Amino acid sequence: MKVSYDEIYDCLAPLAEAGGKLYEVGGPVRDRLMQRPVKDRDVLCTGLAMSRISALLKPYGKVAGVGKSFGIIKFSPHRSRDGLIRSSARVWAAPGLS
């Protein structure tokens, strides 16, 4: 069973609530344009520092700075409502952009 789009992005809502602007980027955009199933989640978050993004995501799953010098966070959410592990997401931090 696949996890819904809304369910996967529920855990990113605190970023927007804290003033960050979220943009879906990368593979998911390509997949949607080519009418393929979306397999990964890539999100650009502007307006929040990487440390703030990490702190906001931590209650919802595992956070790892995989590209700290580039502002990339790998986020693996906790189990979903139906008990399945959700897809991981890469979140790019761009605090200077708004």
C-alpha positions, 0 to 999 in steps of 0.5 A: 500500500502506498502512502498518500502525498498529503501524509508524507508532507504532513510532517513538513508542515511545521517548516511552513508554520515557522515561516519557511517556504517549501518547494518541491524540486528535483526527481518528484517534479520530473516524475510528475511531468513525465507522468511517472510514479513519484518515488522520492521526495526532494524539498527546498526550504527557504527562510529557515536555517539548517539547524532550525529545520533539523530541530523542527523535523526531529520530532517526526523522524530521523534527521541526518545532515548528509550534505551539511556544507550544501545544506542538505538534510536527509529526513526519514519520517516515523511510521505512517498512520497505516503502520508502514515506513514512509519514504525518506525525503531530502530537504535543502536548506536555503536560509538566505532565500525568501 
